């Protein structure tokens, strides 16, 4: 059974046509994971550690001091600015988010939201979307539905589930809808599964 991350799923869902197939090929054929190749790791870990330490929002800029890589330094300031804007004047505190796996069509999706954040008394479990391209509402709905189906049985409180478009300071929360989203999620995984053997 093939295993992909929730980030991989986000990347595939965010594409259409030939780029979608290309993304599946990239996921299958990439080298084994190494921290040095993880473009967003420094930012992601920096955000998590900042919240675990209960630091002030002003400490977000310290993430930029953790890398000298030119490509990261071209991209990270926009993420710091976007995250800071989303944070605003609210009080944020950390808790460890639930993680799990969703399986369909021979594909395992590791559902691993980065953030468990209490915002002014309300718990949020949040996946961070850190790409430059805006995350559209229809794609965000698929992702939050997948998170909802997988994580809700593990959550003991009424935590809200969402995906945060970091650069654009916009969170998409899961809201129960009338659209049959699970079949659409499974269709995306069936698409990945159909390509996987030939790549």
N, C-alpha and C positions, 0 to 999 in steps of 0.2 A: 504493500500500500504506500503510495506517495504521500509525503508530508510537506505541507507548506505553512507559512506563518500567516497570521491575520494581515500583516503588512503586505505580503505577497498577494493575498486575496484582494486587498484594497487596490493594489497596482493593476491587477488584471481587470477588475470591475471598472476601473477608471479609464480603461482604453476601449477602443472599438476597431473593427476591421483588422487590417494587417498588423498594426502596432500591438493589438491584443494577442495575436498568435506569437509575435516576436517576444513579447513579455513572458509568455508561458515558456518559450524556448530558453530565454535567459535564466528563468528560475530553475529549470531542470538542469541546465548545463553549467551553472556557475560553480566556482570552486567551493570547497568546504568553508563553512563560516570561519572568519577570522576577525577579531576586533578591529584590526588596522584597516580592513576593507569596509567596515560598517560606517558609512558616511555620517550618519546621524547619531552614532553611539555617544559621542562626547556631549552633544546637546541633551539627548534623552537622559543620560546618566546624571548630567548636571542638574536638570529639572527635578529629577527624583531625589537626589541628595539634598538639594536646596529645601524641598518640602519636608524631608525626613528630619532635617536640622531645625525646621521651623524658622528659616531665615526670612528676612524682610524682602520685599519685592525688589528693592534697590540692588540686591545681590545677584540678580539675573545677569547683569553685565559681566560678572566674574567668570561666567561660562566662556566668554570670548577669550579669556586669558589662558584657557586650557589647551589651545591649539595654535600652531603656527602655519598650518596648511592653508595655502592661498584660496583654494576652492571653498573650503569650509568658511574661511573668513569673509568670503564674498556672499555666502548664503546665510550664515548663522545670525548676523545682526538683524536681518529681517524677521527671523524667527523669535529672537529675543524681544524685538519691538512688538510683534504680534502677540506673543504670550503675555507681555507686560500689559498691553491694552486690554486683553481678555481678563486678566487678573483684576484690573481696576482698583477700586478701593475696598474690595471685599476681603474678608478674613478667610484664609485657606489653611487647612490643616490636613496632615497626611494619615492615611490608613492603607494597609496592604490590600490591593485589589484581588478579587478572585480570578483564577485562570482555569481553562478547561480545553477540550478538543471537540470539534464538530466533524463528523464523518459522513460522507456521501459519495457514491460513485467511485469508491476506491481511493478517494482523496481525504486525508486528514488535515484539518485546518487547526493549527494551534492558536487558540483565542487568548491572547495575552495583553490585555490593556495595561498601559504603563502606569496609569495614575489612579489611586484611590484618594479622592479629595473631598473633605468636608468643606462646603462653601456656605458660610453663615448658617450653620446648623443642618444643612441638607447634604447627604452623602451622594457623591457622583463617582461612577466608574468610567474612566475616560481612556479612549485610544487616541493617540496624537497622530495627526496627518501632517507631515512636514514638507511635502512637495510644494513646488512653486505654483503648479496648476491649481486653480480653485476646485474645491470639492463640491460637486453638484448635489442638490437635495435628493434626487432619485438614487444616486449611488450611495449617499450617506444613509438613506433609508435601508438599503440592503445590508450594509455593514452593521448598523445598529440592531437590525432585526436578527442577524446572525449572533451578535453578542447577547441579545436578549434571550434567544432560544437556548444558548449554551450556558450562560452564566446565571440566569435568574434562579434556577434550582439551588444554586450554591449561596445565594445572598439571603441573609437572615433578616434584613431590614428592607425598607422601601427605597433602596438606593436607586438613583436615576442612572441610566446608561447612555453614553454619548460618544461621539467622535469629534475631536477639536481640530478644525482647520487652523493650524497654529499661525501661519503667516497672515491669514485674513481675520484672525481674532473671532472666529465664529464657531460655536458649538452646535452640533446637530444632535438633539436628544431623541432617544427612541420614544415614539408615540404609537400606541396601537392604532392600526389603520384598517381600512376595508380591503386594501389591495392584498392579493395572495402572494406575499413576499417570499415565503419559504420555497415554493416551487421555482421562483426566480433565482434564489440562492442556489438551489440544487441544480438548476440549469447551467449556471456559471461553473459549478464544479464538474458537471457532466461534460461541459466544453473542454475544461482543462484535462479531464480524464481521457477524452477522445483524442487529443493531440499528443498526450504524454508519451505513449509507446513509440511514436514515429519521430520524436525529436532527438 
